[in-house]
Amino acid sequence: MSAAIRPVVAIATNRRELDGHRFHASGENYIHSAVDYAEATPVLLPALLDISAIGSLVAGIHGVVLTGGASNIQPHLYGEDEEAESGERDAGRDTTAFALTHACLEHGVPLLGICRGIQEMNVALGGSLHQHLRHVPGKFDHRRPREKPVEEQLAPRHGIAIRHDGLLARILEGAREVKVNSLHGQGVKRVADRLVVEATAADGSIEAVSVRGAKAFALGVQWHAEADPGKYPVHEKIWRAFGDACRQRLESVAG
């Protein structure tokens, strides 16, 4: 597909600081996945506190990616007190991601949530989170193995069972179980009413959701699906399905 007619995909960024300089950033893997596998033109969207223009912005683009990030969603946003050692916060990212979720669903814009992104979709729609998944009885530690090289951290670690009649099963051509990576300390607790659970880990942790009755593609995955789609077919299929939905959006608004 010609770059001139590729769909435009907004990639949510995170606020970071380095050597006293603040900036909004996205991991390069998200950008490469959007370009090479979704076949889209990515633009980076700052983590803004002012969301007054989100609706008009989303109405003019063809897809949104809610990325992972080092920060965790503020617990008061899902009605809980903050537990000890529950990580960094990024209020601008929370505000922006929640607004993006609602705007995408309202305007029929394809939405892909990854890691923090699936948690944002859940909380934005009324769900809650486990602040420390590893402390929940019966759950295992889903955090990244930081002592290992990055390539090993991003490699598949455990299997997930896939809902047989769901969106993820269709994307993965009927697969009932696949292996995924695991780099998260938090996870979905109370599932929002609008969400459908698409996949779970062996310990019952929710690994993927879709949005019931969505006008367009709306999928959240707890693992890092932006990690080397050329090596991992599960990731490639997700990005290509997202890209197909973005092209449908492009064609519908262009027509």
TORMI-866624 format. One record per residue: residue in one letter; x, y, z of N, C-alpha, C in turn. Coordinates in steps of 0.05 Angstrom, whole numbers, plus 5000, padded with zeros to 4 digits. Each point is the difference from the previous one (the first is absolute). Layout:
(rec 'A', (X, Y, Z), (X, Y, Z), (X, Y, Z)),
...
//
This chain:
(rec 'M', (5017, 4976, 5000), (4983, 5024, 5000), (5018, 5025, 5000)),
(rec 'S', (4992, 5020, 4984), (5016, 5024, 4999), (4999, 5015, 5026)),
(rec 'A', (5023, 5011, 5008), (5001, 5016, 5025), (4980, 5023, 5000)),
(rec 'A', (4995, 5010, 4976), (4982, 5024, 4997), (4972, 4994, 5008)),
(rec 'I', (4991, 4974, 4999), (4973, 4994, 5007), (4998, 4981, 5024)),
(rec 'R', (5021, 4998, 5015), (5000, 4984, 5024), (4982, 5014, 5021)),
(rec 'P', (4987, 4984, 5017), (4984, 5011, 5022), (5019, 5013, 5020)),
(rec 'V', (4990, 5020, 5014), (5015, 5014, 5021), (4992, 4989, 5027)),
(rec 'V', (5020, 4991, 5015), (4995, 4988, 5026), (5014, 5017, 5022)),
(rec 'A', (4984, 5008, 5020), (5011, 5015, 5022), (5010, 4981, 5021)),
(rec 'I', (5025, 5003, 5009), (5012, 4984, 5021), (5003, 5016, 5025)),
(rec 'A', (4987, 4990, 5021), (5001, 5014, 5026), (5028, 4999, 5011)),
(rec 'T', (5010, 5022, 5011), (5026, 5002, 5012), (4999, 5001, 5030)),
(rec 'N', (5023, 4998, 5012), (5003, 5002, 5029), (5018, 5024, 5007)),
(rec 'R', (4994, 5013, 5022), (5018, 5022, 5010), (5024, 4988, 5013)),
(rec 'R', (5024, 5008, 4992), (5025, 4990, 5011), (5018, 5024, 5007)),
(rec 'E', (5021, 4995, 5016), (5019, 5020, 5006), (5028, 4988, 4999)),
(rec 'L', (5019, 5015, 4988), (5027, 4991, 4997), (5018, 5024, 5003)),
(rec 'D', (5018, 4999, 5019), (5019, 5022, 5005), (4987, 5027, 5003)),
(rec 'G', (4977, 4999, 5014), (4986, 5025, 5004), (4982, 5010, 4978)),
(rec 'H', (5000, 4985, 4978), (4984, 5007, 4977), (4975, 4982, 4998)),
(rec 'R', (4977, 5012, 4998), (4975, 4985, 4998), (4992, 4997, 4970)),
(rec 'F', (4989, 4977, 4994), (4992, 4995, 4972), (4978, 4979, 5000)),
(rec 'H', (4987, 4998, 4977), (4979, 4980, 4995), (5011, 4980, 4980)),
(rec 'A', (4998, 4974, 5007), (5014, 4980, 4984), (4984, 4975, 4996)),
(rec 'S', (5007, 4985, 4979), (4989, 4974, 4994), (5023, 4981, 4994)),
(rec 'G', (4998, 4975, 5008), (5020, 4980, 4992), (5000, 4997, 4970)),
(rec 'E', (5024, 4996, 4990), (5003, 4998, 4971), (4986, 4976, 4988)),
(rec 'N', (4997, 4979, 5016), (4986, 4976, 4990), (4972, 5005, 4992)),
(rec 'Y', (4986, 5018, 5014), (4973, 5007, 4992), (4999, 5014, 4973)),
(rec 'I', (5020, 5017, 4995), (5001, 5015, 4975), (5006, 4981, 4977)),
(rec 'H', (5020, 4982, 5004), (5007, 4981, 4979), (4976, 4981, 4994)),
(rec 'S', (4986, 4992, 5021), (4977, 4982, 4996), (4978, 5013, 4984)),
(rec 'A', (4995, 5026, 5006), (4980, 5015, 4986), (5007, 5004, 4971)),
(rec 'V', (5026, 5005, 4994), (5009, 5005, 4973), (5002, 4974, 4984)),
(rec 'D', (5013, 4980, 5011), (5007, 4976, 4985), (4978, 4979, 4999)),
(rec 'Y', (4982, 4999, 5021), (4980, 4979, 5001), (4972, 5010, 4998)),
(rec 'A', (4994, 5023, 5013), (4974, 5012, 4996), (4999, 5016, 4973)),
(rec 'E', (5024, 5005, 4989), (5003, 5015, 4975), (4986, 5027, 5002)),
(rec 'A', (5007, 5014, 5022), (4988, 5026, 5006), (5021, 5021, 5004)),
(rec 'T', (4992, 5025, 5001), (5017, 5022, 5006), (4995, 5008, 5028)),
(rec 'P', (5020, 4996, 5018), (4995, 5007, 5028), (5006, 5029, 5007)),
(rec 'V', (4985, 5011, 5018), (5005, 5026, 5012), (5000, 4997, 5030)),
(rec 'L', (5017, 5014, 5014), (5002, 4997, 5029), (4982, 5021, 5013)),
(rec 'L', (4983, 4991, 5019), (4981, 5018, 5013), (5010, 5005, 5029)),
(rec 'P', (5005, 5025, 5007), (5010, 5006, 5027), (4980, 4992, 5021)),
(rec 'A', (5010, 4994, 5024), (4983, 4994, 5023), (4991, 5026, 5013)),
(rec 'L', (4978, 5010, 4989), (4991, 5027, 5008), (4978, 4998, 5022)),
(rec 'L', (5000, 5021, 5017), (4978, 5002, 5020), (4975, 5013, 4988)),
(rec 'D', (5004, 5017, 4980), (4977, 5013, 4987), (4991, 4983, 4977)),
(rec 'I', (4976, 4989, 5003), (4990, 4981, 4980), (4977, 5012, 4983)),
(rec 'S', (4997, 5026, 5001), (4978, 5013, 4987), (4999, 4995, 4970)),
(rec 'A', (5023, 4994, 4987), (5001, 4996, 4971), (5001, 4971, 4992)),
(rec 'I', (4999, 4981, 5019), (5003, 4972, 4994), (4979, 4990, 4980)),
(rec 'G', (4975, 5008, 5004), (4979, 4991, 4982), (5005, 5007, 4971)),
(rec 'S', (5007, 5025, 4995), (5004, 5009, 4973), (5026, 4988, 4988)),
(rec 'L', (5020, 4995, 5017), (5024, 4988, 4991), (4995, 4971, 4991)),
(rec 'V', (4986, 4985, 5017), (4995, 4972, 4994), (4982, 4997, 4975)),
(rec 'A', (4981, 5019, 4997), (4983, 4999, 4977), (5015, 5002, 4974)),
(rec 'G', (5024, 5011, 5000), (5015, 5005, 4976), (5023, 4980, 4995)),
(rec 'I', (5002, 4979, 5018), (5021, 4980, 4996), (4987, 4972, 4996)),
(rec 'H', (5016, 4980, 4997), (4990, 4974, 4991), (5006, 4977, 5020)),
(rec 'G', (5014, 5006, 5022), (5005, 4980, 5020), (5015, 5012, 5023)),
(rec 'V', (4998, 4986, 5023), (5014, 5009, 5024), (5013, 4976, 5014)),
(rec 'V', (5025, 5004, 5009), (5014, 4979, 5016), (5005, 5012, 5027)),
(rec 'L', (4990, 4986, 5021), (5006, 5006, 5028), (5023, 4982, 5008)),
(rec 'T', (5023, 5012, 5003), (5025, 4985, 5005), (5004, 4992, 5029)),
(rec 'G', (5020, 4984, 5005), (5008, 4994, 5027), (5016, 5024, 5011)),
(rec 'G', (5008, 4998, 5025), (5016, 5021, 5012), (5009, 4993, 5028)),
(rec 'A', (5019, 5015, 5011), (5011, 4995, 5026), (4980, 5007, 5023)),
(rec 'S', (4983, 5019, 4994), (4982, 5010, 5021), (4975, 4982, 5002)),
(rec 'N', (4986, 5002, 5023), (4975, 4986, 5004), (4977, 5020, 5004)),
(rec 'I', (4976, 4991, 4993), (4977, 5017, 5002), (4994, 5008, 5029)),
(rec 'Q', (4993, 5024, 5005), (4994, 5010, 5027), (4976, 4984, 5011)),
(rec 'P', (5004, 4987, 5024), (4979, 4983, 5011), (4973, 5014, 5005)),
(rec 'H', (5001, 5026, 5007), (4975, 5014, 5006), (4982, 5000, 4975)),
(rec 'L', (5011, 4996, 4976), (4984, 5000, 4976), (4983, 4975, 4998)),
(rec 'Y', (5007, 4979, 5016), (4982, 4977, 5000), (4990, 4995, 5029)),
(rec 'G', (4999, 5021, 5016), (4987, 4999, 5026), (5015, 4986, 5022)),
(rec 'E', (5027, 4999, 4998), (5015, 4986, 5021), (5022, 5018, 5011)),
(rec 'D', (5009, 4994, 5024), (5022, 5015, 5012), (5026, 4989, 4989)),
(rec 'E', (5021, 5016, 5000), (5026, 4992, 4990), (5014, 4981, 5019)),
(rec 'E', (5008, 4977, 4990), (5016, 4982, 5016), (5029, 5007, 5000)),
(rec 'A', (5016, 4990, 5019), (5028, 5006, 5001), (5015, 4989, 4976)),
(rec 'E', (5020, 5015, 4991), (5018, 4992, 4978), (4985, 4993, 4975)),
(rec 'S', (4980, 5017, 4994), (4984, 4994, 4976), (5009, 5015, 4975)),
(rec 'G', (5024, 5012, 5001), (5012, 5010, 4975), (4997, 5029, 4994)),
(rec 'E', (5010, 5007, 4977), (4999, 5028, 4990), (4971, 5007, 4992)),
(rec 'R', (4996, 5026, 4997), (4974, 5010, 4992), (5003, 5019, 4976)),
(rec 'D', (4981, 5002, 4983), (5000, 5018, 4977), (4972, 5009, 4995)),
(rec 'A', (4992, 5022, 5014), (4972, 5009, 4999), (4992, 5008, 4972)),
(rec 'G', (5019, 5012, 4985), (4994, 5009, 4973), (4994, 4976, 4982)),
(rec 'R', (5015, 4979, 5003), (4995, 4975, 4984), (4973, 4988, 5007)),
(rec 'D', (4994, 4999, 5026), (4973, 4989, 5008), (4978, 5016, 4987)),
(rec 'T', (5001, 5026, 5002), (4979, 5017, 4989), (4997, 4997, 4970)),
(rec 'T', (5023, 5000, 4987), (5000, 4998, 4971), (4990, 4972, 4990)),
(rec 'A', (5010, 4979, 5013), (4992, 4973, 4992), (4970, 4995, 5004)),
(rec 'F', (4990, 5009, 5023), (4971, 4996, 5005), (4983, 5015, 4979)),
(rec 'A', (5009, 5025, 4993), (4985, 5015, 4980), (5002, 4987, 4973)),
(rec 'L', (5024, 4990, 4993), (5004, 4986, 4975), (4982, 4975, 4998)),
(rec 'T', (4998, 4985, 5021), (4983, 4976, 5000), (4971, 5007, 4994)),
(rec 'H', (4990, 5020, 5014), (4972, 5007, 4996), (4995, 5012, 4972)),
(rec 'A', (5019, 5017, 4991), (4997, 5012, 4974), (5002, 4979, 4977)),
(rec 'C', (5018, 4981, 5003), (5002, 4979, 4979), (4974, 4984, 4998)),
(rec 'L', (4988, 4993, 5023), (4976, 4985, 5000), (4976, 5016, 4989)),
(rec 'E', (5000, 5025, 5006), (4979, 5018, 4991), (5001, 5004, 4969)),
(rec 'H', (5024, 5004, 4990), (5004, 5006, 4972), (5005, 4975, 4982)),
(rec 'G', (5002, 4977, 5012), (5005, 4976, 4984), (5029, 4999, 4989)),
(rec 'V', (5019, 5009, 5017), (5028, 5000, 4992), (5014, 4975, 5012)),
(rec 'P', (5014, 4984, 4984), (5013, 4976, 5011), (5018, 5006, 5023)),
(rec 'L', (5000, 4983, 5020), (5014, 5005, 5025), (5015, 4974, 5008)),
(rec 'L', (5026, 5003, 5004), (5017, 4978, 5010), (5014, 5008, 5025)),
(rec 'G', (4994, 4986, 5022), (5013, 5005, 5026), (5020, 4978, 5007)),
(rec 'I', (5024, 5009, 5008), (5021, 4980, 5006), (5010, 5006, 5028)),
(rec 'C', (5001, 4979, 5017), (5010, 5001, 5028), (4985, 5022, 5016)),
(rec 'R', (5012, 5023, 5005), (4986, 5022, 5013), (4974, 5006, 4985)),
(rec 'G', (5001, 4997, 4974), (4977, 5006, 4983), (4975, 4984, 5006)),
(rec 'I', (5003, 4974, 5005), (4977, 4984, 5007), (4989, 5009, 5027)),
(rec 'Q', (5018, 5007, 5018), (4991, 5009, 5027), (4985, 5027, 4997)),
(rec 'E', (5010, 5017, 4983), (4986, 5026, 4995), (4973, 4996, 4989)),
(rec 'M', (4997, 4982, 4980), (4974, 4994, 4989), (4981, 4991, 5022)),
(rec 'N', (5009, 4982, 5017), (4983, 4989, 5021), (4991, 5021, 5020)),
(rec 'V', (5019, 5016, 5010), (4994, 5021, 5019), (4983, 5022, 4988)),
(rec 'A', (5006, 5008, 4976), (4984, 5021, 4986), (4971, 4992, 4998)),
(rec 'L', (4995, 4974, 4997), (4972, 4990, 4996), (4988, 4990, 5026)),
(rec 'G', (5013, 5005, 5023), (4988, 4994, 5026), (5011, 4976, 5015)),
(rec 'G', (5022, 4988, 4990), (5012, 4977, 5014), (5021, 5009, 5020)),
(rec 'S', (5013, 4980, 5013), (5021, 5006, 5019), (5024, 4982, 4995)),
(rec 'L', (5021, 5005, 5016), (5025, 4985, 4997), (5010, 4988, 5026)),
(rec 'H', (5015, 4979, 4997), (5017, 4990, 5022), (5025, 5017, 5000)),
(rec 'Q', (5006, 5014, 5022), (5024, 5017, 5001), (5026, 4983, 5002)),
(rec 'H', (4998, 4977, 5012), (5023, 4982, 5002), (4990, 4971, 4994)),
(rec 'L', (5000, 4993, 4975), (4989, 4975, 4991), (5013, 4976, 5015)),
(rec 'R', (5026, 5003, 5005), (5015, 4977, 5012), (4991, 4995, 5029)),
(rec 'H', (4987, 5020, 5012), (4991, 4996, 5028), (4972, 4988, 5002)),
(rec 'V', (4987, 4996, 4977), (4973, 4988, 5000), (5003, 4970, 5002)),
(rec 'P', (4986, 4988, 5020), (5002, 4970, 5003), (4994, 4986, 4973)),
(rec 'G', (5018, 4981, 4993), (4996, 4984, 4976), (5012, 5012, 4975)),
(rec 'K', (5008, 5025, 5001), (5013, 5013, 4977), (5030, 4996, 5001)),
(rec 'F', (5012, 4997, 4976), (5029, 5000, 5000), (5012, 5027, 4993)),
(rec 'D', (5025, 5003, 5002), (5013, 5026, 4995), (5003, 5004, 4970)),
(rec 'H', (4985, 5020, 4990), (5000, 5006, 4971), (5021, 5021, 4992)),
(rec 'R', (5015, 5010, 5019), (5019, 5022, 4994), (5023, 4990, 4982)),
(rec 'R', (5012, 5019, 4987), (5022, 4994, 4982), (5024, 4989, 5015)),
(rec 'P', (5013, 4980, 4989), (5025, 4990, 5013), (5023, 5018, 4994)),
(rec 'R', (5004, 5021, 5015), (5019, 5021, 4994), (5029, 4991, 5000)),
(rec 'E', (5005, 4977, 5013), (5027, 4990, 5001), (5009, 4988, 4974)),
(rec 'K', (4981, 4996, 4981), (5006, 4988, 4975), (5004, 5021, 4978)),
(rec 'P', (5013, 4993, 4977), (5003, 5019, 4978), (4972, 5007, 4990)),
(rec 'V', (4998, 5024, 4988), (4974, 5010, 4990), (4986, 4981, 4981)),
(rec 'E', (5016, 4987, 4983), (4987, 4981, 4981), (4986, 4977, 5014)),
(rec 'E', (5012, 4991, 5022), (4988, 4979, 5016), (4976, 5011, 5016)),
(rec 'Q', (5001, 5024, 5009), (4978, 5012, 5014), (4975, 5002, 4983)),
(rec 'L', (5004, 5004, 4974), (4978, 5004, 4981), (4991, 4973, 4987)),
(rec 'A', (5014, 4979, 5007), (4993, 4974, 4988), (4975, 4988, 5015)),
(rec 'P', (4985, 4983, 4986), (4977, 4987, 5013), (5008, 4985, 5025)),
(rec 'R', (4983, 5003, 5021), (5006, 4987, 5026), (4978, 4981, 5009)),
(rec 'H', (4975, 5005, 4993), (4979, 4982, 5009), (4977, 5000, 4980)),
(rec 'G', (4984, 4979, 5002), (4978, 4997, 4981), (4975, 5016, 5009)),
(rec 'I', (4983, 5005, 4981), (4974, 5012, 5006), (4978, 4984, 4985)),
(rec 'A', (4977, 4997, 5013), (4977, 4987, 4988), (4983, 5021, 4987)),
(rec 'I', (4992, 4995, 4974), (4986, 5020, 4985), (4970, 4993, 4997)),
(rec 'R', (4983, 5019, 5005), (4971, 4996, 4996), (4995, 4991, 4972)),
(rec 'H', (4985, 4978, 4996), (4998, 4987, 4974), (4985, 5017, 4979)),
(rec 'D', (4982, 5017, 5009), (4983, 5015, 4981), (5004, 5030, 5001)),
(rec 'G', (5024, 5008, 5009), (5005, 5028, 5003), (5016, 5013, 4978)),
(rec 'L', (5005, 5026, 5003), (5016, 5015, 4981), (5028, 4989, 4998)),
(rec 'L', (5013, 4995, 5023), (5028, 4990, 4999), (5002, 4974, 4986)),
(rec 'A', (4981, 4982, 5004), (5000, 4974, 4987), (4998, 5003, 4969)),
(rec 'R', (4984, 5019, 4992), (4998, 5005, 4971), (5026, 5011, 4989)),
(rec 'I', (5012, 5019, 5014), (5026, 5011, 4992), (5021, 4978, 4998)),
(rec 'L', (5000, 4982, 5019), (5020, 4979, 5001), (4991, 4974, 4986)),
(rec 'E', (4980, 5003, 4983), (4991, 4978, 4982), (4992, 4975, 5015)),
(rec 'G', (4985, 5005, 5021), (4989, 4977, 5015), (5017, 4988, 5021)),
(rec 'A', (5024, 5011, 5005), (5017, 4989, 5021), (4986, 5001, 5027)),
(rec 'R', (5004, 4979, 5016), (4987, 4998, 5026), (5020, 5006, 5023)),
(rec 'E', (5026, 4997, 4994), (5020, 5006, 5020), (5026, 5009, 4985)),
(rec 'V', (5012, 5021, 5011), (5026, 5009, 4990), (5017, 5009, 5023)),
(rec 'K', (5026, 5004, 4996), (5018, 5009, 5021), (5006, 5030, 4996)),
(rec 'V', (5001, 5015, 5022), (5005, 5028, 4998), (5021, 5008, 5021)),
(rec 'N', (5011, 5025, 4996), (5019, 5010, 5020), (4985, 5011, 5024)),
(rec 'S', (5015, 5008, 5020), (4987, 5010, 5025), (5018, 5020, 5014)),
(rec 'L', (4991, 5026, 5000), (5017, 5021, 5011), (4984, 5019, 5017)),
(rec 'H', (4979, 4991, 5013), (4982, 5018, 5014), (4998, 4993, 5030)),
(rec 'G', (4998, 5020, 5017), (4997, 4996, 5028), (4971, 5002, 5009)),
(rec 'Q', (4984, 5014, 4984), (4971, 5003, 5005), (4984, 4985, 4980)),
(rec 'G', (4974, 4998, 5005), (4982, 4986, 4981), (4971, 5006, 5005)),
(rec 'V', (4984, 4992, 4982), (4971, 5005, 5002), (4988, 4985, 5024)),
(rec 'K', (4985, 5014, 5016), (4987, 4989, 5024), (4970, 4997, 4994)),
(rec 'R', (4985, 5021, 5003), (4972, 5000, 4992), (4997, 5008, 4971)),
(rec 'V', (4989, 4983, 4984), (4998, 5005, 4971), (4977, 5019, 4995)),
(rec 'A', (5005, 5021, 4984), (4979, 5019, 4993), (4977, 4986, 4986)),
(rec 'D', (4976, 5010, 5004), (4976, 4987, 4989), (5001, 4999, 4969)),
(rec 'R', (5013, 5019, 4988), (5000, 5001, 4970), (5021, 4981, 4988)),
(rec 'L', (5018, 4989, 5017), (5021, 4984, 4990), (4993, 4970, 5000)),
(rec 'V', (5011, 4986, 4980), (4998, 4971, 4997), (5028, 4988, 5005)),
(rec 'V', (5003, 4981, 5018), (5025, 4988, 5004), (5007, 4981, 4977)),
(rec 'E', (5022, 5005, 4987), (5008, 4986, 4976), (5021, 4978, 5006)),
(rec 'A', (5015, 5003, 5022), (5021, 4980, 5006), (5008, 5002, 5029)),
(rec 'T', (5008, 4978, 5012), (5009, 4999, 5027), (5025, 4983, 5003)),
(rec 'A', (5016, 5006, 5020), (5023, 4984, 5007), (4991, 4976, 5017)),
(rec 'A', (5018, 4982, 5005), (4994, 4976, 5016), (4992, 5007, 5029)),
(rec 'D', (5009, 5023, 5010), (4993, 5008, 5027), (4974, 5017, 5001)),
(rec 'G', (4987, 5002, 4977), (4975, 5015, 4998), (5003, 5029, 4993)),
(rec 'S', (5025, 5010, 4999), (5005, 5028, 4993), (4989, 5006, 4972)),
(rec 'I', (4988, 5023, 4997), (4988, 5008, 4975), (5022, 5010, 4981)),
(rec 'E', (5002, 4988, 4976), (5021, 5006, 4982), (4991, 5016, 4975)),
(rec 'A', (4974, 4999, 4994), (4990, 5015, 4977), (4971, 5005, 5003)),
(rec 'V', (4991, 5023, 4990), (4972, 5008, 5000), (4993, 5013, 4974)),
(rec 'S', (4974, 5000, 4994), (4989, 5015, 4978), (4977, 5017, 5011)),
(rec 'V', (4989, 5018, 4984), (4978, 5017, 5009), (4974, 4990, 4988)),
(rec 'R', (4982, 4993, 5016), (4974, 4990, 4991), (4985, 5021, 4984)),
(rec 'G', (4992, 4993, 4976), (4985, 5019, 4983), (5015, 5023, 4988)),
(rec 'A', (5027, 4998, 5000), (5016, 5022, 4989), (4994, 5003, 4970)),
(rec 'K', (5001, 5025, 4991), (4996, 5006, 4972), (5023, 4992, 4982)),
(rec 'A', (5023, 4996, 5012), (5024, 4993, 4985), (5018, 4983, 5018)),
(rec 'F', (5022, 4991, 4989), (5020, 4984, 5014), (5006, 5013, 5027)),
(rec 'A', (4998, 4985, 5022), (5006, 5010, 5027), (5010, 4977, 5016)),
(rec 'L', (5027, 4998, 5003), (5012, 4977, 5013), (5022, 5010, 5019)),
(rec 'G', (5000, 4988, 5024), (5022, 5005, 5019), (5014, 4974, 5007)),
(rec 'V', (5026, 5000, 5001), (5016, 4976, 5007), (5019, 5008, 5023)),
(rec 'Q', (5004, 4982, 5019), (5016, 5007, 5023), (5030, 4996, 4994)),
(rec 'W', (5006, 4984, 4980), (5029, 4996, 4994), (5009, 5021, 4980)),
(rec 'H', (5026, 5000, 4995), (5012, 5020, 4982), (5000, 4989, 4971)),
(rec 'A', (4979, 5005, 4986), (4996, 4991, 4973), (5016, 5016, 4979)),
(rec 'E', (5013, 5021, 5009), (5017, 5016, 4982), (5028, 4988, 4998)),
(rec 'A', (5006, 4979, 5016), (5026, 4988, 5000), (5004, 4982, 4976)),
(rec 'D', (5016, 5009, 4981), (5010, 4985, 4977), (4978, 4983, 4986)),
(rec 'P', (4980, 5013, 4988), (4980, 4985, 4985), (5011, 4983, 4978)),
(rec 'G', (5023, 5007, 4990), (5013, 4983, 4979), (5009, 4973, 5010)),
(rec 'K', (5004, 4998, 5026), (5009, 4976, 5013), (4977, 4984, 5012)),
(rec 'Y', (4979, 5015, 5010), (4978, 4987, 5014), (4974, 5004, 4984)),
(rec 'P', (4990, 4979, 4987), (4976, 5002, 4983), (4976, 5010, 5014)),
(rec 'V', (4997, 4994, 5026), (4977, 5011, 5015), (5000, 5030, 4999)),
(rec 'H', (5023, 5012, 5004), (5002, 5029, 5000), (4994, 5011, 4972)),
(rec 'E', (5012, 4987, 4980), (4996, 5009, 4972), (4970, 5000, 4993)),
(rec 'K', (4986, 4979, 5007), (4972, 4998, 4993), (4983, 5021, 5013)),
(rec 'I', (5007, 5007, 5025), (4985, 5021, 5014), (5004, 5027, 4986)),
(rec 'W', (5025, 5007, 4993), (5006, 5025, 4987), (4988, 5001, 4972)),
(rec 'R', (5000, 4978, 4986), (4989, 5001, 4973), (4969, 5003, 5001)),
(rec 'A', (4988, 4987, 5020), (4971, 5003, 5003), (4993, 5029, 5007)),
(rec 'F', (5015, 5011, 5018), (4997, 5028, 5007), (5003, 5018, 4976)),
(rec 'G', (5021, 4995, 4984), (5005, 5016, 4976), (4977, 4998, 4980)),
(rec 'D', (4989, 4975, 4997), (4977, 4997, 4982), (4977, 5017, 5009)),
(rec 'A', (4995, 5000, 5026), (4978, 5016, 5011), (5005, 5030, 4995)),
(rec 'C', (5025, 5008, 5003), (5007, 5029, 4996), (4995, 5007, 4970)),
(rec 'R', (5007, 4982, 4982), (4995, 5006, 4972), (4970, 5001, 4994)),
(rec 'Q', (4984, 4984, 5012), (4971, 5001, 4997), (4990, 5027, 5010)),
(rec 'R', (5011, 5010, 5022), (4993, 5026, 5010), (5008, 5022, 4980)),
(rec 'L', (5024, 4998, 4989), (5009, 5019, 4980), (4982, 5001, 4976)),
(rec 'E', (4992, 4977, 4990), (4983, 4998, 4977), (4972, 5011, 5006)),
(rec 'S', (4990, 4995, 5024), (4973, 5009, 5007), (4999, 5031, 5002)),
(rec 'V', (5020, 5013, 5011), (5000, 5028, 5003), (5007, 5014, 4974)),
(rec 'A', (5017, 4986, 4984), (5007, 5012, 4974), (4977, 4999, 4980)),
(rec 'G', (4983, 4979, 5003), (4978, 4996, 4981), (4976, 5018, 5006)),
//
